[in-house]
């Protein structure tokens, strides 16, 4: 079993702001390799200036994790299958909504990978690799909402 760690840090600027609920939601994420990411609540949830739109919010991070995991599996499968991938761009989208039990949640994600190849390859072949990548993706296998993949070449 593998373990993955992150350190999340936040500190109050002053007690009065915190107790009045007017505190900043900006914080940081630090990962085991030393990368530090500015993070915040989503400005769609907590309005500025109490959120920092320059920071990555948890909802964006979830969508990015899904897209990144899918891409990494796709690239591995494509290289093993002899496809020469020159670039890969995914403009992924996550949608929040209300579940049947009334709780707010991510209810859908759509991955839209655009792959540029150095040589010819059939669309069916590329779509098949995306299907395999989706089935292998740890993050997609871990969420309880649908993740659709709509690839283009």
N, C-alpha and C positions, 0 to 999 in steps of 0.2 A: 504494500500500500504506500502511495506517495503522499507527502504532506506539502502544502503550499501555505506560505505565511505572508501577512501584510501587517504593517503597523499603521494605525489610523490615529492622527494627533489633532487635537483641538484644544484651545485655551480661551477662557473668557477674557474679554478686554476690561470689563469692570462689572462688579456685582449688580449694580443698579440695572444695567442693560439686560443682564441675564434674567433677573427676577421679573422684569417688566416684559420679558419675551421679545425684546428688541436687540437680540444678540446676533452676531455674524455667524452664519452657518459655514463659512470658509474653513477648511481644514486641509490636512495633507495625508497622502498615502505614501508609505515608504516600503519598498519591496526588497527581498533578500539580496539582490544583486546591487543594491544601492540606489536604484532609480527612485526619485521622489516626484510625485505628481500633485499639482495643486488640485484640490477637490472642493466641492461645495454641494449644497442642496440645489436642485434644479430651480432656475428662475421661474419656471412654469408652476412650481409648487410654493416656493418661498420668494416673494418679490424682492428685487434689488431695493436698497443696498444691503439687505440682510443675507442675500446670496451673492455669489461671485460668478457671473456668466463665463468668465475665463477659466474657471475650474471645471474639471470633469465631474459630472454628477453620477450617482449610482446607476441611474437608468441608462445613461449613455454608455457607461462602462459595461453594463450587461450586454447591450447590443454590440459593442465593439468586441467583447469576449466571444460572442457567438460568431461574428464575422471572421475574426482572427483565427479561431479554432478551425472553422470550415476551410479557410484559405490554406492553413498549414497542412491539413490533411490532403486537400486538393493538389497542392504543389508537390507533395511527396508522391502521391499516386500518379500524377502526370509525368514526373521525372522517371519513375519506374516503368511507365508505359511508353517512354520514348517521345513524349510531346515536349517540344522546346518552347516553354512559356517565356515570353518577353516582358509582359507586365500583367498585373492583376489589380483591379480596382473594384471595391465593393461599396456601394452607397446604401448601406443597410438601414433599415427603419424598424423601430420598435414602437408598438402602440399600447398605450395604457388604456384601461377601461375598467368597468365594474363587472366582477364575476357574478355568476348566479347566486352566490351566497352573500352578495352585497359588498364584498371587500374590493378595494381598489388594487389593481395588479397589472403587470404586463400581461396582455392577453394575446399578443401575436408579434412575431418578428418576421420580416421579409428580407432575405439576403438577395442582393442583385449583383452578383459577381460579373465583371466584364473582363474577359481574358483575351490577351493578344498573344498570338502564337507566331513563331518564326517561320513555320512551314504550314502546309495544308493539313487539316484534320477535319473529319466529319463532325457535324454538330451532334449527332447521336453519340459519338465516342466521348466528346467533351461532357455532354449531359450525363452520360453513364458514370464518368469520373466524379462529377458533382454529387450524384446520387450516392455513390460509395463514400465520398468524403462526409456527406451529411450523416450517413449511418454510423460512421466511425467517430464523429465529433463528440468529445466528452461533454462539452458544455450543452450542446443541443440535446444530448441524452439525459441531461440533468434537470432541465426545466420542465415545468408542467403546463406549458402553453405551446401552440403550434409554431413551428419555424418552417417557413416556406423558402425554397431556393428557386430563383428565377434567373438562370444564367444567360449570358450572351457572349458570342465570340466575335 
